[in-house]
Amino acid sequence: LQLEEVINQDWVLSSLTKEGVQKEPLAEIEISLRFSADGLSGSAGCNRYFAAYQTEGDNQLSITGIATTRMFCPQPAGVMVQEQDFVQLLSEVETYRICPDQLTLYANGQKHRLVFNKR
């Protein structure tokens, strides 16, 4: 599937892999993603985020201009670090793959990975 085929579909993060270490999102924290015709947006766990994106052939994807709201969430422990990692990885995305119910974003030559399930 191509990105254009999942416009306005909601996705929820199921795992985040950074430096080869895979983590599931903290319990009770939902990190989401939604591509629309004019950008992408979602929840980074505490704050909402907004960004621009561009696609090219071979499932290449570039996400730029990420902006977030500026709330601080003290609970659960680690939520702000998780959010920081998520936004960082999002900004480094290079390629994507979509299966019917799963969206995977890859960065750093596929060493980093964000896996989302269809809501």
N, C-alpha and C positions, 0 to 999 in steps of 0.2 A: 504494500500500500504506500501511497505517496502522502505527504503532509496535507496537500490540498484536499484529500479525501476525508480528513478528520477535523476539518475546520469546525469550530464551535462544539467540539466534543470535550467533555471534562475527563481529566486523568488525575489519579491519585498516586503519589510516590509510594512504592513498595520496598525499594532498597536504594541505597546510595553507596557506591564503591569509590573510595579515595585511596590512592597509593596502594591499590590491590586489596584493601581491607573493606569488606562489605558489611554495611550496617543497615538495620531496619530503622525506620523513623521511630522516635520515642512514642511510647504508648499514649493514646489520647491526642496526639498531635497529627493533624492532617496537613500534608504538603500537597498542593494541587497545581495543575497546569492546564491552560486552555489557550489554544491557538485560535485567533480570529483573523479576518481578512486584513486587519490593520495592525496586528501586534500579538503579543502573548501576555497573559496575566495569570495570577493565581495567588495562593497563600503560601508563604515560605515557612509557615509554622506559627509565627507570631504576627508578622507583618504581611501586608499585601504587597505584591510586586507587579511591575509593568515593564515591558521591554519591546524592542523591535526585533524582527528576525528576517533573514533572507535565506532562500533555498537555491541550490544549484543542482545540476545533474548528479548522478551517483549518490543520492541521499546526503548531500552535503548541507549543513545547516550552520548558520552564523547567528548568534544572539547578541545584540548590542544595546547599549543605552539602558541597562537595567536600573530602575529606580524603585525604592521601597518606601513604605510609610515608616515612621520613626518611633514606633512604640518599643518599650522594653517589657519583656515578659519574664518575671523571676521564676515562674513555675511552668513545667517541671524543670528540674535541674538539667542544664545542658541544652535547653531549647534554643538559646541564642547562638551557641557555638554551632549547633546543627544547622540553624538558619544561615549562618555565615558560610558554612561549608557548601550548602545547597546553592546559594547565590553565586559563590565562587565557581563551582563546577558548571553552573548554567552559563556563565560568561565565557567558559572555555570550550563549550560544545563545538564539535567539528562535523559529526555525522549523526544520523538517526536511523532507526529501523522500526517499522510498525508491523506487528502481526495483528489479527483482528481485535484482540482484547488487551494488547500490550504495546507500549511505546518505550523504546530504549534510546537514550541519548548518550553519545560517546564523546570523550574528550581525551586529549593527550595520547593520541595513537591508541585509543581504546583501553588505556590503563584506568581511566576514570569512567564511571558509568552511573547513570540515573535511570532506574526502571520504574515505569508507571503502569498501573492497571486502569482499564476503562472503568469509569464510575457507573 
